[in-house]
C-alpha cells in the first residue's frame, strides 16, 4: 500500500467536488486552518500564551478599585425613557415635588419621598384597638419623634442608651418633618387620641373610614386595616393593623441620617412593648437590602467553587493513572474564575455592580466548564501515539468550532439582552456578555497552554498526581503497583486504538445508550414523550402572569421583608394617589369649560380602579365654584375677574392646599395673569398586586388620551414601578425573536449543513417555550427578574443542540443511525457533564434566603434540564430520521482523523484513525477501504 499516494488522493479536491462541502467552507477554514494551526502554535509557545493570559487578567483586575454597588432600586427597575419618567418631568415643571422644605402634603408627592413607616399589629394577630395597645402606640410615636441625628454619635461618646438629648443642637422629626401650615402632617389621628390616653386614660372613639378632628376630616383608610365597626354605626370596634408614617422634607443628607437612625434604633424603639408587634421600613431600606443581597451571594460562590472543583476532579478521573486528568478539570474551574475576575474588573470602569450581577459568577462558573469537557472529550478521541503538538492541534480542530458556536451564541444573546430599556437587565447582560468573551479567551489561551503541559505529562507516561514516570498497564509490576500507579497505552496495542483512552461514560453513550435510542420502537416512544412535554409547555404559557414584589429583592425575614409582607397583607385597599394634569391654554373662567372639566374628572373616578367617594378626590375647581358662589352669588366671571377671585381663593387658609395644584403666572404686582397647568388628585383602590397597578396606570393613560381637546397627563410616583411590567410580555417575545434570528444565522454559518441549523433553531424555540411555560407552572411570574433568566435561556439553550448537531454532521458514518451513535459517543458525555456542572453551580442558590436567587435557580435549572434532554434525546432522534437526506462528511474531509491519511474500518461502520502504517501489523486480511462521495 502506497501511503503517500493514498494521502494525496484523500486530500485532493475542492468544495465543488462534494455535496457536503457546499455547506462546510466556513467550518473547514476554521477547523483545518485556523484552529489546527493555532493549536500547534499554542503548544510550541505554551509558556508565552500562559503568561499573556495571566497578564491580561491582572490588567483587567485593576478595575476592582472602581467597583461600586448600585443602590438606586427605582432606577434599577425602571425602563429608560419610559412614559412615567417623561410624565414626571412634566409635573416637576409645574408643581412642587415635596422634597424642598416647603409646605407640602403627602398626597401630592411626585417622587418617593424620604419617610419611615411602621406597621403595628397584635402579637396574636388580634385586635389592637384597646387601651393598652393604643397606649404603647402613643409611646412609640413619642420615641420616634425624640430621635435626633446626633444620637448615634452621642451614644458612642457617652455610652448613653437614651433615645436622645433635647439639649443637643440636632435634627429631630419635628424639625425635618413634612409640614403644612407649620404643622407636621402625618398621623394627625394619633394626636387626636393621645390626649385622652395620656391625661385621662381613656380611648376616644374613632370613626371609619373618616374621622373629624376639629374642622378637618381625615381619612383613616390608608392607616387602618381589618376594621370592624359597631353594628349600625361607623365607630371602630376592632382593628387588625395600623400603619404609622413619618414623612420627611428638607436636606436629603439630614433626612437620610434620621432614616439610618430609625433602622439602627429599631430594637430600642420597640423595647418593652407587650401588646403590639412592629415592622418597619424607610425609603432606603429596599436599596440597602438589594445591596446586601448581592453581598450575600458571595459566600455561596465559594461553596460553588469547591463543588465545581470536586465535580471536575471526579469527571476527569479514570481508572488509568496516566490518562486521568483531574488537574485539567481543576484548571478549567480556574479558567472560568479568571474570566469572572476580568469581566468584573473591566466592567467596573464602565458601570456599577448590582444585585443581578451577583448572579453572573454562578452562571459563568457553571457554563464555563461546558467547553472544557468538549476539549477533554476531543483529546481522548485522538490516537495516543500522535505527538503532543499534533494532538493539541487536532483537539482544537475537532472541538474549537463547536466551542466557538456556543460561546458566540451566548455572547450574542447577552448583546440582545443589553438592548432592553431596563437598567438591571442591561447591566447584567453587559457583565455576563463580557464574562463569556473572557471565558472563550481564557479557554483558548490559558486552558490550551495548560492542556499542552499536561499533554506532555501524559506523553511521558507520568502519574496524574505525582508526575513521576510509571510503567504502562500490563507491564511487569505487582498488583498494588498496577492498581495505584500503572497507566498509559501499552505499545502492544498494534493499532494504537483511540478507545484505549475512552472514558467509561463515553463508552456507555457509544455502545449502550446510542444504539438503544435509535431503535424504531424507542423512537416512537420518545416522539410521544416530546408531544406530552410540548403540550405541558403550551399549557403553562397560557397561565403566564406578570407580577413584581418588593419582597423579591429582600432577604427572607429581614425587617424590610417582614414589613412588605405585612403591607401586602393589610394595606392594599387604599392605593396611591394619581394626579391628573391639564396643560396649556384652558379657558377656566368659562362656564362651559368648567362643566367639561368636571365631566372629565367624573370619568376618571368612575372606574374599577378609583374611589368614587368625593372625600378621596382633591380638586380645586369644585371648591373654587363653591367659594365663588358664596362670595359672588354665582354669576359668571370674565377672565380678569376669574384671576382676581382665584388669587383670593388660594390665599384663604381653608383652600390654601390648592396652591399645590395650580401653576400660575403672575405679573410684577403679583397679580395672577394666567394658569399654565392645573390638576386634580384621585385615589386608587384595591392595588392588590403590581399587575393590577399596571392595569390601573394604563387605564388612566387611556382616559387621558381619549380627551383630545385638552393636553392631559395622568401620573403617580408608583407608575415608575408599574412601568416595568407594562409590555414585559411583548418585550420578552421581541427579545426572543431577535435572539433566535441571531442564533439561526450563526448556526447556518458555523454548522456544516442548513438542516442542522434549522433543527438547532427549533430546539431553541422548544426550550424557550418550555422554560416560560413550566416556569409559570412552578409559580414564577414574568417580570424583569425572570426576563433576565429568559435571556440566559436563549443563549444556553443553543449550546447542547449545537454540540450534538455539529458532532452529527462531522461524523464519517453514512448510515443516519450510526451517525447518531457516533455523535453521542463523541459528545454525549461532555453534554451530560456540562448540564450537571451548571446545575451544581446554581444549586447553592436553591436554598438562598433571597427570592430573586431562588427564581434564578428555578429558571436556569429548567434551561439546563430541557437543554440536556434535547441534546441527548429529542434532537439525536430527529437527526437520525432526516439524516438520509443529509450528505455525510467523508473521511478526507475530517482533518481531525488524518494522521497520515490511513484509516481502518470498524465493525460499526466507522473508522479507526492510525498514526502510521506498520507492515508487520496483524491486519487479519482486511482491506483498507476509503469511501468518497464521488470516487471509490
N, C-alpha and C positions, 0 to 999 in steps of 0.2 A: 504494500500500500504506500503510495507516494503522499506523505502527509503534507508537504509543502504545496503540491499541486491541488490537493483537496481543499486546503485552507484558502488558496487563491480563488478556487471555484466557489467556495461558500461566501466569500466576502465580495464577490463580483456582483454588480447590478446597481440599479438606481431606484428611486421612488416610483418610477413609472413601470417597473417590472413586476410589482407585487400589489394585489388589491389591498393588502394590509398597509402597505407603505403609503398609500394615498392619504392616510389619516395620521400617520405617526411621525411626520417630518420634524415637528417641534420636539416630540419625545426623544427621537433618535439623536437630534442635535444636543439636547441636554444630557441624555443618558450616556451616549457614546463619547461625545466630545468634551463637553464642559465638566460634568461631574466626574467622569472617569479620570480625566486629566487632572482636575483639581485634587482628587483623592490621592493620586500618586505624588502630586506636588506637596500636599499637606503632610504626607508621610516623610518625604525627603527633608522637609523643613519643619518638622513637628515641634521642635523647641521654639522656633521663631513664632509659629502660629499660636502656640500655647501662651507665650509671653505677650503677644499682641492682644489676645483676648482678655488676659488679666489686666493689662494696661487700660484697655477700653473700659473695663468695669471700674477701675479706680477713678478714671476721669469722670465717668457718669456719677459715681458715688459722691463726688464733691458737692452735688446739689442738695445733699441732706441738710446742710446748714440753712437752706432756704425752705425747708419743709414746714408747712403751716396748715393747721386744721381749719376748715371752713365751718363756721358755727351759725351762719345765717340760714335757718331752716326754711323760712318763707321764700328766700331767693333760690334755695336748692331745689325746691319742688315746684317752682312757678315757671311756666313757659316763658321764654324770652319774647319780648314784644307782643305779649298777649293782649287781648282786648281789655282785660281788667287793669293791666298796668297803664294802658293808654287812657282808660277812663279815670284812673286815679290822678293822672296828670291834669286832666280836665277839671276835676273837682278841686285839686290843690290850687289851681289858678284862680278859683273863685271863692273858696271857703277855707276857714282855718282848719288845720289838721288835728289840733288838740294837744300838741306837744311843745307849745311855745310859752308856757307860764301864764297865758291869758285866761280869762274866764271862759269856761267851756262846759259842755255837757257830754257825758259818755255816749249817749245815743246818736251823736253826730260825728263820732270819730271816723277818720279816713284811713288810718293805719293801725297796726297792732300797738296799742298804747301800752306803755310800761305800767304794770299793775301786779299786785299779789292777790291771790284768791284762795279761800278756804272753803271746803265743803264739810259741814258738820252733820254727823248722824249719831244715832244712839248706838252704844256698844252692842246691843242685842238686835239692832235694826228696827226697833220700835219707834214709839212716839217721842219726840224731843220737845214737844210743846208743853213742858211742865216748868214749874218754878225753879227746880234745881238745875235743869238743863239750861234754861234761859239765863240763870244767874252766872253759870260758867261761860256762856256765850258772851255775856256782857264783860266778864273779866278777861276773856280772850281778846275782845276788842280793845280794852284798856291796855293790855300788854303790847298789842301790835302798835298802837298809837304811841306808846312810850319808847319804842325802839329809836335809837339815834345812830347816825352814821359813824360816830366815833366810838361806839360801844365796843367794837371788837378790839380797837387799839387800847382803850381804857382797861379792858379785861386783861390784855396781855401785860400791861404795866403794873396793875394793882392787884391782879388775880381776884378781882371783884366779880361775883357771879350775878349781880343785879342786872336788870334789863337796860339800865341807862342812868345817866346822871343829868338831871334837868339843868344844872348849873353850867354844863359844858356848852360851848358855842357850836352846836352840831345840828344837823338837819334831822327832823323827825317827820312823821307822816303829816302832821299838821302844817308843816312849813312847805312841803313839796306836793301836797295832795292836789288833785284836780278840783277847782273851785268854780262856783257860780254865785255871783253877788257876794263874794267874800266868804262863802261857807263851803266846806268840803262836801261834795255831792253824794258820796257813797254811804250806803247803809243808814239812810235817814230814818227808816222804821225802827232801827235799833236805838237810836237817840230818843225816839218817842217812848219806848217801853222801859228804857234803862232807869229813868227817874223813878217810876213806880217800884221797880225791883230794888234799887239801891236805897231809896229813902223810906219806902213803906212796906217792902217785902211782898208786894202784890204784882200779879201779871195782868197788865191791861189787855183788854180784848183787841184782837186784830181781825179785820175783815179781809176776805179774799174774793177776787184777785186784786182789788183796790182797797186802799185804806186812806182815809182823810187825816192829814196831820196839819193842823192849823187851817190855812186857806189853800193847802196844796194836796192834790190827790196823787198818791204814789202807787205804782204798780208793784205787786209782790210776785208776779208770775215768774220772773227770772231769778228770784231769790228763794222761793219756797217750792217744795216739791212733795208729792204724796200727801196732798192736803185733803182733809175731810172736815166738813163744817157741821155745825149742829143742825138738825132737821128743821127745814123751813126758814133758815137764816143764812147769812154769809159770814157768820162769826166762826173763826177757825177753832176746831176741836183737836185736830191731830195733824202733825207734820212729820214726814219721814226724813227730810233733808233740808238744810238751809245753806245757802251759798253767801259768803261774805266777800265783798270786793273792795279793794283799795287801789283806786286809780291814781296815777302819779302824773305830774307835769313838771315843767322846769328843765334844768340842765340834765342832759342824759347821763352824765357821769355820776352825778349825785343820786339820781334815781336808781341807777344800776347798783351803786353801793348799798342803797337801802334794800333793794331786792336780794342782794347777796346776804345781807344781814338776816332777812327773813328765813332764808334757807339754812343759814348757819345756826340760828337760834330756834329752829322749829321744835326741837326736843324740849327746850326751856319754855317755849310758848305753851306747849300742851301739858307741861308737868303739873301733876296734882289733880287733873280733871278725871272724875269718875263717872259722870253722867253723859259725857259726849265723847265722840271719836272724831279725829281730824284727818283730813288730807289737804295737801297744799300744792300750789304751783305758782310760778311767776312767769313773766313774759320771756325770760331767758332759760327757763327750765328745760324746754324742749331742745333748744340749741345745745345746752350743756349735756343733756342726755345723749344727743346724737354724737357729740364729740367723744363722750365716754364710751359709747357703743363701739366706735371704731377702735379705740384703745383696748377695749375688752377682747377684741378678736385676736390681738397679738399673741397672748399666751397660748391660745389654741393653735396658732400656727406652728409653735414649737412642737406641740403634740403631733400635728400633721407631718412635720418634717421627720420626726422619729418614726412614725408609721410608714412613711414613704421609703425611708432607708431600709427598714425591716422588710417591707414588701419587695423592694428592688433586690435586696440580697437573696431572698428566697426565690424570686422569679428567675434570677440569672444563675442560680446554682444547679449543678448537675451531679451525678454520681462520679463523674470524672474530675479529678483534682487539677487537671491541666486545662481542660476545655471549659470548666466553670468560670464565670466572670462576675463574681459578686462585687468586686471593686468597680467594675464598669457600670453596674447598676447604681452604686453609691455616687459615682461621678456624674451619672445622669441626673440625680437629685441635685447635686451641686451646680450643674449647668443651669437647671431651672431656677435655682436660688440666685445665681449670678444675673439672670435675666430680670428677676424681680428687683434686685438691688439697683441695676442700671436703669430700669424703667422709672422707678420711684424717684431716683436721684435726678434723672434728666427732666422728668415732668415737674419736679419741684421748682425748676427755673421758670416754668410756664404758668402753672395754675396751682390752686390749693388742693390739699388732700381732703377727702370727705368720707362719710361712713360707708358709702358704696365702694369706694376704692379699697377699703379694708377687706373686701371680699376678693379682690383681684389676686392676691398671693395664693389663695386656696385653688383658684381656677388654674393659674399658671403652673403651679406645682403638680397638679393632677394631670392636666392636659399636656404639659411639657414633657412628661415621661412617655407619652404615647409613641413619639417618634424614636425615642431611644430603643424601644422594643423592636421597632421596624429595622433599625440599623443592626441590632444584635441578631435578629432573625435572618437578615440578608447575609451577615458574616458567616453564620453557621451553615448556610446552604452552599457555601463555596468549598472547593476542593482544598483540604488542609495542606496538601503538598505544594500549593502555589506559594510564591514568595509573599511576604507581608505587604510589600509595596503593591503587588498585584491584587491582593485580597482587599486592601483598603480602597484601591481604585474601583474594583468591581463591586464592593459593598456600596459605595456611593452611586455607582452606575445603576445598581439594582434598586436601591432604596430612596435615593435623594429626590427623584421625580415625584414619587408618592408623598414624601415628606414635604416637598415644596408645594404640592397641590393643597395639602391640608393646612399648612401654615398660611399660604396665600389667601385661601378662603376664610380662615379665621380672622386675618387682618382686615380683609375686605368687609366682613360682617361688622367689625367694630368701626370701620370708617363710615359705613352706612349708619350705624347707631349714633355716631358722633354728629350726624347732621340733624338730629332731633332738637327741638327747642327747649327741652328740659335740661337744665344745667347739670343735675345729678347724673342723668344718663350720659350726657355729652362728656363730662369729666371722666366718668368711669370708663367709657369706651376709649377715650384718649389714653388713659393709663394702660388699659388692657391691650389695646392695639399696639402700643409701643412695646409693651412687655412681650407680646407674641413675636414681634420683629426681632427683639433681642433673643428670644428662645431659639429662633431659627439661626441667628448669627452665632450664638454660642454652641449650638449643636454642630454647625459646620466648621467651627474653629476649635474651641476648647474641647468639645467631645471627640471630634475626629482626631485631634492630637493625642488625646488620652487613649483612643482606640488603637492608634499606631503604636504607642508604647506598650500597651497590654497585649497587642498582637505579637510584638517581639517576644514577650514573655511566653506566650503560647507556642510560638515557633521554636523557641529554645527549650521547650518541654519543662517549664518551671512550674512549681506548685503555685496555686492561685492565691494562697495566703502567705506562705513563707518565701516565695520567689526563689526557692532552691531548686536546682535541677533534680528531676526524679526519673525513675525508669518508666517505660511505657507499659501499658497493660499487657499481660501475657508474657512479659519478660521475666527473667529469673528474679525471685523475691518471695518473701514469706507472705502468709495470708494477711497478717496485720499490716504489712507494708502495702500490699495490694489494696487493702480497704481504706487506708488513710493517706497514702502517699502517691501511688501509681496513677498515671493518667496519660492521655495523649493517644494519637492514632498510630497503631503499630505499622511498621513497614511491611509486615507480612500481608497487609491488605493490598492485593495486586492492583486494584483499580482506584485506590485512594478514595473510596466511596464517600460522598458528602454526607450520607446518612449516618456515618460513624460519629459525627458531632451533632446529630439531631437531638433536640430536647424531647423527653418522653411525651410532653403535652403536644408538641408539634406532630409527633408520630400518631398520637390519638386522633388529631384532626385529619391527617393524611390517610390513615389506614382504617379507622373506625367511623368517625363522625361524617367525613366527606362521603364515602361510599353509601352510608346509611341514608342521608337526606336526598340523594339523587334517585332513590328507588321510586317507581311510579306511585305506589300507594302512599308513601310518606309525603311525596309532593302534593298529592290531593289533600291530605290531612293538613299540611302546612298552609295551603291555599285557603281552606275553610277557616283555619285559625286566624289568618290575615283578615278575612272578611269580618269575623267577630271582633277583632281588635279595632278595625276601622269603624265598625258600627258603634262601638263604645266611645270612640273619639268624637265622632259626629254628634252623638247624643250629648256628650259633655260640652261641645261647642255651643249647643242650643241653651245651655244652662249658665253661660258666662255672665258674671256680674261685675260691675265696676264699684270699687269701694276703697277708701283710703282712711285709715285711722291714725290718730296721733300716737296711739299705743304701739304702732308698728315699729317705730324707731326708738322706743324706750326699753329699758331693761325691765324684765318681769319683777313686779313687787317693789320697784323703785317708787319714791314719792310721786313723781310725775305720772308713772304708770297707774298707780292707785287713784290719783286724782282724776285722770281722764276716764278711767273706768267708772268712777262714781258719777262723773258728769254725763257720760253717755247713758248711764242707768237712770238718772234722775232729772237731768236738765236739758231735755230736747224739745219740749213742747213750745217754749218761748224761745224763738231763734233770734238771730241778729237783726238789726235794723237795716233798711235799704233806703238810700237816698235817690230820689227821682228828680233830676235836674233839668230845668228849661234854660237853654242858652239862646243868645241872640235877641233881636228886637221882638218884643211881645207887647201888645197894647193892653197892659194890665188895667188901665183905667176904664176900658170899655166894658159895659155890662155883658155883651155877647162873649167877649174873650174870657171874662171871669166865669161865666157859666160853662164855657167849653173846658177851661182848666179844671173845674170841679168835676165835670163828667169824666175827664181823663183820670183824675185821682180816684174816682169811684171804680173805674175799670181796673185799676191796679189793685185795689183792695178786695175786689170780688173775684177771687180765685182760690183754689185749694191751698195755696202756699202762703197766704197773707191773712192776718187777723182783720176782720171787718169792723171790730169794735173801734169806734171813733176815738176812744181814750188811748188807743195804741197807735194812733196816727197823729203826727205833729205837722200841721200845715198852717202857714201864716195867712193864707188867703181867706179861709172861713173866719178866722179870728179877726182879721182886718175888716171884713164885711160887718161883723157884729159891732166892732169898735166904731166904724164909720156910721152905722145906723143909729147907735146911741148918741153920737156927738153931732151928726149932721142931719138926722132924721131920715136917712136912707136915700136922699136924692142923688142923682147921677153927678159925677165929677168929671171935669175936663183934666187934661194931662197935668197942668201945673197944680191944680187943686189936689190931685191924687198924690203927687210927690210931697206936697206940704203935709197932707194928712198921714202919709206913710212915715215921714220923719217923726211926727208926734207919736205915732203908734209904737215904733220900736224904742222910743225913749220912755214909754210907760213901763214901770217895773213889772206889771202883770204880763206884759207881752215882750219883754226885752230879750227873751230867749230866741225870738225870731230874727234877731240880728245875725245869728249864725246861719240863717237860711237865705240871706239876701246879699248879693254883691252889688253895691250901689256906687254910682258915680256922683261926686259932689263938686260944686264949684268953689271958688275962693272964699265964699261966705259960708261954706259948709252946708249949702242947700243941695238937696238931692235933685239931680237933673236926669238921671236915667237908671235903669235896672239892667245890669249886664247878665245876671243869671239869678235864678231863684230855685228853690227846691221844697219838696215836702218829704217827710220821713215816715215810712211804714214799717211794720214789724212782721217778720217771717214766723211761720208756725210749723210745729212738728218737724223740725230738722233732725230726724232720727238717724240719718246717715249722710255721708258726704255725697252719695249718689242722688239722694233727694235734694240736697242742697244745690247740686249741679243742675237738676231739673228746674228748681226754682229760679236760678240765675238765668237760664235760657228762656224761661217764660217771661221774666222781667224784661229781658232784651227784646224779645219778640213783641211785647206790648209797646215798647218804646219805638220800635221800627214801624209799627202799624200807624203811628201818628205822623204822617208825612208833613203836616202843616207846621210842626214845631221840631226843633232840634232837641231831642230828649236823650238823656243818658241815665241809665239805672246802675247804681253801684253800691256795693257793700265791701268793707275791708276783707270779709271772708271770701269774696269772689276770687281773690288771689289764690286761695286754697282750692276752691271748687274748680278753678280753671284747669287744673292739672288733669281732671277726669273728663273734661269736655273733649270729645274727639279722640279719646285714647284708643278706642276700637278702630276707627279709620286710620289713625296713625300707625297702629300695630300692623294692619294689613298692608298699608303703604310701605312700611319698612320691610315687611316680609317679602313683598313683591319685588322691591328694588334689590334686596339682598339675594333673592333666589335667581334673579336675572344675572347678577354678577357671578353667582356660583356656577350657573349654566355656562356662561362664557368661558370661565376658567376651565371647567371640565371639558368643554369641546376642544380647547387649545392643548390641554395637557394630557388627557386620556386618549389613547390612540384609536378610538372609534366613537362615532357620534351616538350610536345606540347606547353605549355605556354611559355617555354623558347625559342622555335623556333619563336613563334609569337612576342615575345619581340624583338628578333634579327631582324626579318623582319621589325618591326616598326622602329628600329634604321636605317636600310638601307633606308627605305622610307623617314624618316625625313631628314637624311643627304643628300639624293639625292635632296629632295625638297629645302632644305636650299641653297645648291650650285646653283641649277637651278634658283630659284626665286631671289637669291642674285644677279646673273648676270643680270637678267631682271630688277632689281632695280638699276642697274648701279654700282654695287660693283665688282671690278675686283678681280682676285685671286692673292694674294701676301702674304708676311709674316704676315701682319696685319690681313687679312681675314682668314689666316690659323690658327691663334690663336683662332678666333671665331669658326672655324670648329671643332677644338679640344674641345672647350666648348660644341659644338653641340653633339659630340659623347657622352660625359658624361651625359648631361642634357636631351638628347632625350630619354634615357632609364628610367628616373625617373617615369613619369606618366604611361608609359606602364607597368613597373614593379609593380607599386602600384595596378593597376586595375587587372593585371594578378594574383597577389597574393590574392587579395580580391576575385576573381572569384574561385580560387582553394579551398580556405578555407571556402567558403560559404556552409552551410549544405544542401541546397536545391538539389533535384535530377534533376528537370526539368532545361534544359540549359537556357531557357528564365528567369526562376525565379532566377537562379544563377546570371545571368547578372544584373537583377534588384537589387538583394541583394548586389552585388559588387558596383554598382553605388550608392545605398543608403548608403553604408558604406564609400565609398571613393570619390564619385563624388564631394562633397562639398570641401574636402581638396585639391583635384586636381585643381579645379577651383580657390580656394584661392591661391594655390601655384603658378599657372600661372600668376594670377593677381598681386601677390606680387612682382614677378620678373620683370614683365613689368613695374610696378610702380617704382621699384627701378632703372631701367635703363632709365625711361622716361626723367629724367632730362638731360640725355646725348643727347637727340634728338635735342636740341637747342644749344648744345655746339659749341663754336667757333673753335674747333679743329676737323678737318675732321676725324681723327683717332677715336675720340669718337663717331661721328655720324655713322661711319661704324660699330662700336661695337654695337650701339643701333639697327641698322637695322638687323644685323645678329642674335643677341640674341632675338630680338622680333620675328623673323621668327621661331627660335627654340622653344620658348615658345608657340607660336600660333599653330604650327604644332604638337608639343608635346601634347598640351591640346586637339586638335581635334582628334588625335589618341587615347589618353587615354579615352576620353569621348564619342567618336563616332565610329571611324573605328574599333578599337580593341574590344570593347564590342559586336559589331555586329558579328565580326568574331568568337569570343568565343561562342556566342550563337548558331552559325551554327555548330561548331565542338564539342561542349560540350557533345553531346550524346556519343561520343567515349572516354570521359574522366571520370573516376570514380569520384564521388563527395566525399567530405570529410564529413563523418558521424559525428553524434553528439558526440560520445565517443572520437573522435579524436580532438575535439575542446576544449582544456583545457580552452580557454578563456571564454566559456559559461558554465563552470562547477562550479556552486555554491555548491550544494550538489549532483549534478548529475541529478536533476529533470528538465524536460523541458515540456513546454506546446505548443501544435500545434497552429500556426497562420493560419488564413484563406488563406493566400497567399502561404502556403506550407512550411513556415519557422518555427522557434521555438522561443518561449519566454523563456529565462532563468529565473528561480525563485530561490531566495535565500534560501527559506525554504518552506516546505510543511505545510500548515495550515489546519487541519481537518475541521475547521469551515468555510473555504473559500467557496464561491459560485462557484463551478466548473461547474454548469449547466449541469451535467451529462456527460461531455466529458471524453473520456478515455485518459489515459496517454500512448501515443504511442511512442516507441523508435524504429527507423528504423536502422538496422545494415546491413552491406554488407552480412555477412554470417549467421546471426542469427536474428530471429524475437522474 
